[in-house]
Amino acid sequence: MASGRGRHHDPPGADHQMTLTGNHILVLSAVIAMTVAAGLALFDPSSLIAIAALPIVVGGSALLWGVMNGNRFATLLHLFLTAFLMHAVFRIRDYQDKDVDFQVIIKIVLWITVATVALIHARRWIEMLRNPVNLPCFLFLIWLFLTALVSPNPTYTLVCAFTVFAGVVFSAYVFVAFKAEEAFATIVLSIMLFCAVSIVVYFAIPEFGHYVYWVNEERFVSPRLSGISGSANNMALVAAFGLVVTGLYAREFHRMNRLFVPASVLLCGAALLMTNSRSPLVMVILILLSVYVFTWKRLYAGLFVVSVALLLFAALIPFGQEFLLKAVSRSGDVGEVTSFTGRTEIWYAVLKLVEAQPLMGYGYASSVFVLPQHASEVGFATSHAHNVMLQLLLTTGWIGVALFVLTMAGVALRAIVYRDRIAFGMLAFVLLNGITESSGFTTLANICTLAFGIAVSLPATTRAYEDHYSYQRRFS
C-alpha cells in the first residue's frame, strides 16, 4: 500500500531484545557502582556520606528527566513531592534567623524544578494567557518581581516572588495535563503522609513535633501539634486543605479507592484537631457547607443549619458575652478573642507603616525584615501582617492589592459562569485563610499559593472535562 512506503518495520522480538540489553546495562552499571563504592569505603570511610547521597541525586535526576519528558508517573510523583516538601521543616533555628541553610536551599531547588517543568511544557497551558480575565493575575505576578526595586533585601524578594510564579504556572500545567481528580488525589495523598509523619514526630520527638513559641525571648513548648511544618498554624493549614479537597472530591475519590476518603478524614482531621487551631476548622466547615448548599441548590439544608445556629446562639446569650468569649478562646482569656490573639495590634502597626510607602509597599516578602524592626509598636515580634490584604498592602502597595482583587474577582466570575465548585472552593480557601493569616503571600510559596494557582487556572481547564461523567454528576 502507498501509505506504507518509507516506513521502517522492526523485526519481531526487537523490543524484547532491546529490553534485555537495557537490563544488562543496568545490572552492569549497578555492579560497577557497588565496586567503586566498596573501594571508596575501604580507603576513605568518610566518603560513605557522599555515597549514601548518590542514589538520591541519581533518583532525583531520573525523576526530573521523566517530568521534563512528560512522563505521567514522574509528573505525578513530582507533584506529590512538591506538595510534601513545600511545608516540610527538618531543622530548628531561632525565630530571627533568616540565613540561607540546607532547608532553604532544598525549597529553592524544588521551586526551580517546578518552574522549569512548567516552562518546558508551556505550550500546554499558555492558552490561559489569551483569556483577558487572567490578565490581572499575570500583572500581579510581574508586580511582585518589580517590588524588589524598593525592597530592603531585593534578592530575597525576587526569590520569594519566583516561588509564587512557579507555583501558579505549575498548577496551570498539572491541571491541564491531568484530570482534576487525579491531580487532587496526588496532593491529598501527599498531605496524608505529611500528617501521618507529623503525628508520629509529635509523640516521638516532642521538642520538634510540638509548637514552640517565644515570650520575652524565652522559649516555650506548647501541647499544640506543629509536626514537620514548623508551626501549628502551618500544620493546620495543610490539614485543612486536605480536608477541603477530600470533601469536594469525595465521590471521585471513593471510586478510586473506598479507603481513600476515610483515611484522609482520619489523618487530616486528627492533625487539624491536634493543632488546636480554630480558624482553619471553621474554614473547612464553611467551605464545604457553602459548596453543598449552593452547588446542589439545597437551600433548605442551609436554612436548617442557620436556624439551628441562631437558636443555639439565642440559648447561650443569657449566660453573657464574657462566657461565650471564654468558651471560644484557647486560654480562657477574653482579650485573646477580642484582639484576635494579638492580631489587632499588628494590623494597627501595619496601617501606620503603609502610610510611608503606599504605592509600592516595602517589597514583596519584606515583612520579615520590616515588622521585626517595629516590634515595640506591635508589642511582640512578628514576621507578617496576619491578613492577606494588609500583607499585600505592606509589601506590594495599593497597586499589588488592586491587581490581587481584580484577579480574585475574575476567578469568582468564572466560577459563577462555569458553575465550578472547585474554583469556588479554592478561592474561598485563599480568602478565608487570609482573614487572620497572610495566606499564600508571606515569603516562599505554600499550600495557599498552590490553591491560588489552581483557582486561577482551573476554570479554563474545566471546560475540557465538561463531558466527563464525574463533572456532569456535580450538578445533577
N, C-alpha and C positions, 0 to 999 in steps of 0.2 A: 504493500500500500504506500501511496505517496506520502501520507502523513508520518510514516515510519522512517523515511530516508534520513540518513545522517545521525540517527540515534545510536548510542552506544549501549550494547546489552552485555551485562556482566555474566560470566559463566556461572552455572549452577554451583552453589556452595561457596561463592566468593565472599559473601557476608560472613559465613561461618569461619572461613579461613582467616578473614581479617580480624574477627573477634578473638580467635585463638592466638594470632600474632600479637594483638594488643594485650592479651592476658599474659603471654610470655614476657613481653617487655615490662609489664607492670611487676611481675614476680622478680625478674632480673634486677629491676631498679630497687625493689624493696630489699633484696639480698645485699646489693652494693651499699645501700644506705645503712643497713644494720652492721655491715662490716666496718664501714667508716666510723659509725657511732661507737662501736666496740673499741676500735683503736684509739679514738679520742678519749674515751673513758679511762683507758689504761694509762695513757701518758699525760692526760690533763683532766683530772676529775672535776675541776671547777667548770669545765665546758658542758657538764651534764645539764645545766640550766638552759644553755643555748640549744642543746639537743632536744630538751623537752619542749621548747618553744617552736622548734622546727615544724612539727606536724600541724600546729595551729596556723603558722604562716602559710604552709603549703595548702592546708584546707581552706583558709581564707582566700587565698589566690584562686584556687579552683572554684570556690563559690562565686567570687567576683567575676571570673571569666564566664561562668554559666549565666549569671544575671545579665551581663553585657550582651550575651548572645541570645537573650530572651528565653532561656530555659525555664520552663514552668516551675519545676521543683525548686530550682535555685532562687528564682524570684520570690516565691512564697517563703522560703527559708530566710531570705534576706529581710523580708517584711517582718517575719517572726523575731529575728534578732534585733531589728531596729526598734520594734515596739517594746522589747525587753530591756535593751540597753539604754534607751533614751532617759529613763528614770533611775537606772541602777547605780548605786553608790557602793564602792568597795573599800572605802577608807574613811577615817575620822580625822577631821582637821578643825582648827579654830574657826570661829564664826567670821572673823575679819580676814582670814587667809583667802586671797583671790589669785594666788600664784598658779601658773600652769604646771600641773603634775600629770602623772600617768592616766589618772581618771579623766581629766580634761582632754588629754591627747586622744584617748580612746573614743570619746564622743565626737571630737572634731573629725577624726578619721572616719568615723561612722557616717557623719553627715556629708563628708566629701564623697564617699562611695554612693550615698543616696542621691546626691545631686548629679554625680557623673552618670549613674544608671538612667536617671530621668532624662538627662540631656541627650544621651546616646539614642534613646527611644523617643525623642521629642516629636517626631512625626506622628506618633500615636495619640498625643494629647494636645498638639499645637492648635488644633481646631478650636479649642476653648478660647484661644486668644481672639478669634474672629467674632465672638459674641460680645456686643457692646456692653452688656451687663457686667462682664468681667473686667472691663477697663479700670474701674476704681481699685480693684484688687491688685492688679499689676502696678498701678501707680503707687499704691500703698507700699508694696514690696520694694519698689525703687526708692521711695522716700525714706525707708528705713536705712538704706545704704547712704543716702545723701546727708542724713543727720550726723554722720561721722565728722562732717566739717566743723561741727560745734561741740563735739564730744570731748570730755577731758581725757578719754582714752580711745582714740579713733580705731586702733586695731581691735580692741575688744568689741566695739560697736559693729565693725564690719564682720567679725567672726560670728557674732550672735545674729545679726541680720541675715547672714548667709545660711545659718541653720534654719531660720524661718522660711526663707526662699526654698531651700532644699526640701523641707517638709511639705510645702504646698505642691511643688511640681512632682514630687514622688507620689503624693496622694493622687494627683491627676493621672499619672502614668498607671499606677496599680489598679485604679478603679476603671480605667479604660481597657487594660489588658485582661482583667479578670472580672467575673461576675461579682457583684457586691457581696453576696453571701459568702463566697469563697474567701475574699479578702478580709471580711469582718471575722469570719471563723478563725482565720490565722491570727489575727490580732487578739481575739479573745483567748485563744489557746496560750498565747504568749503571756497575757495578763494572768491567766490561771496559774501558770508556772511561777510567775513573779510573786503572786500572792502566797502560793504554797511555800516557796523558798523563804519569803519574809516571815511567815508564821513559824517556820522551823527555826530560823535565826533568832526570832523573838524569845524563844524558850532556851535555845542552845547557847546563844551569846547575848545575854541581856544588855551589856554595855553598848552593843552595836544595834540590836534589834529594837530597843526601847527608844522613845523620843527623848532627845537631850535638848535642854534649853539653858539659857544663861540669865541670871538676875544679878545685877551689880558685879558683873564679871565672875560670878560664882556659878559653877556647873552643876546642874541638877538632872537626874534621870527620872522620867515620869513613867507611869504604867501604860501609857499610850503606845500603840504599835507604830513604828516607823519602818521596820524591816530593812530592806536593802534600798529604800527610796531616799533615805537621808532625813526625812521629816514625816510627821504624822499627816500633815496636810497633803503632801505629795502622794503618800500611800493611799489616803482616802480618795484622792482624785483618780488614781489609776484604777482602784477597785470600783469606783462609781462608774467610770467609763465602761468597764467590763459588764457591769450590771445593766447599764442603759442599752448597750448593743445587744446583749442577750435578750432583753425584753423586746427590743424592736425586731429581732430576727428569731424569736423563739420557735416559730413554726418551721422555718427553714433549717434551723439547727437541729430540731427534733428529727427531721427527715434524714439528716446526715448521720446522727447517732442519738439513740434515746437517752444516753447518759450525759450528753453534752450539756444540756440546759441545767439539770440538777447539779452537776459537778461545778459548773460556772457559778450558779447561785450560791452554792455551799462555800466555795473558796473565796469568791469576791465578797459575798455577804459577810462571812466571818472576818475577813480582813478589814472591811469597812467598819463593822461594829467595834473591832478591837482598837481602831484609831480614835474612837470616841469623838469623831468629827460630825457635828450635826448638820452643817450646811450641805455637804455632799449627799448625805442621806435624804434630806428634804428635796434636794435637786433631783435625785433619781426618782423619787415618788412623783414629783410634779411633772417631770418629762414624760414618764410612762403613762401616767393618768391622763395628761393632756392629749397625748397621741391616741390613746384608747378612746377618749371621749369624742375628739373632733375628727379623727380619721374615719372611724366607723360610724360616726354621727349618732352615737348612743347618748344623746343629751340627758336622757332620764337618769343614766348612771351618774353623770356629773352632778345633776341636781340633787340626787340622793346623797352623794358624798358631801357636797357643800352643805346640805341641810343638816346632816349628822354633825359636821364640824361646828356649825353655828349653834346647835343645841348643846354640844359639849362646852363650847366657849361660854354660852349663857349660864350653864350649870356651874362653871368654875368662877365666874365673875364675883359672886357673893363672898368668896374666900379672899378676895382682894388682889390688887395688881401685884403687890410685892410677893405674894405666894406664887403667882404664876411665873413671875420673872425668876424667882429662886428655883422653881421646878425646871425651867429651861436651861439655866446656867450650869456650867460644868463644875464650878467650885461652890455654888450656892450663894455667890456674891451678886447682888442685883446690879451693881455697877458693871459687871462683866458683860451683861446683856445690853444695857443702855448705851455702853460705849463700843459695842461690837468687839469685845475683847481688846480694847485699846485702839481700834482702827480709826475712831473719830479724831483722835489726836494726830494720827498720821495724815489723814485727809486734810485737816486744817493746815498742817505744815506744808503739804504738797501744794495746796492752793496758793499759799504765800510764796513759795519758790517759783511757781509758774508765772507770777507777775513779772519776774525779772526777764524771762525768755519765753514769751507766749507763742511766738510764731513757729519756731523750730524746736523748742524744747532744749534739753541738755544733751541730746544724742541718744539713740536707741540703746537700751540696756544700761544706761549710765546711772540709773538709780542706785546701783550697788556702790557707786563712788560718791554720789551727791548726798543721799539721805544719811549715811553714817556721819557726815560732817555736820549734820544738824540734829544729832541725837539729843542735844539739850532742849531743843524746841519740841521734839516729839515726846521726850521723857524716857526713851529707851532706844536701843539700836535696832534699825530695820533696814532691809535692802530693797524693798519695793513698796508701792503705794497701796497694796491690798485692795485695789479696784481697777478694773481693766481700763476704764475711761480716764481715770486720774493718772494711771501709769503711762498711758499713751500721751496724755496731755503733758506730763512732766518730761517724757523722753523724746517725743516727736512733735510736740506743739499742737496748735489748733489745726494745722494742715494735716498732720497724721490722723488726728481724731476725725476730721471731716471725711477723709478718704476711707477710714475704717467704717464709719457709719454708713457711707454710701455702699460699701462692699456688703455689709450685713443687710442693708435694705434690698440690694439686688438678690441676695440669697433668699431672703424672705419672699420676695416677689416670685422667684422661680419655684420655690417650694409650694406656693399657693397655686400658681398656674398649672404645674405638673402634678399637684396633689402628692408631693413627695414627702412622706412622713419621716424618711431617713434624714433628708436635708434639714427638715424642721427639728428633728432630734439633735443633730449635730450643732445647729445654730443655737438651740436652747441650751445645750451643754456649755458652749463657749460663753454665752451671755450670762447665764445664771451663775456659773462659777466666777464670772467677772464682777459680781456684786461685792463679794468680800475678798476676792483674790485677784491677782493680775492676769489670770487666765494663761494664755499661751504666749504672752509677750513680756516676760520678765527679763530673761537672759537667753540661754540656749533654748532651742525648741523643745517642747514637751508634748504630752498626750493631748493637751488642749490645742496646740498648734496643729497636730495631726487632724483633730476634729475640725478645725478651721479650714484646713486644706480639703478635707472631704466635703464639707459643706459648700465650698466654692466650686469644686469640680464635679461633684456627684450629680446634681440636677441635669447637667448636659449629657452625662453618660446614661442617665436613667432612660432616656428615650430609646436607647439601643436595646433595652430589655422590656419595653412596654408589652411585647407579645409573649413574654415569658410567663409561664403558669404562676410562679410564685409572686410575680409582680401584680398580675391581674387579681390574685386572691387577696391582695392587701385591701382592695376597695370593693370586694364582693359582699 
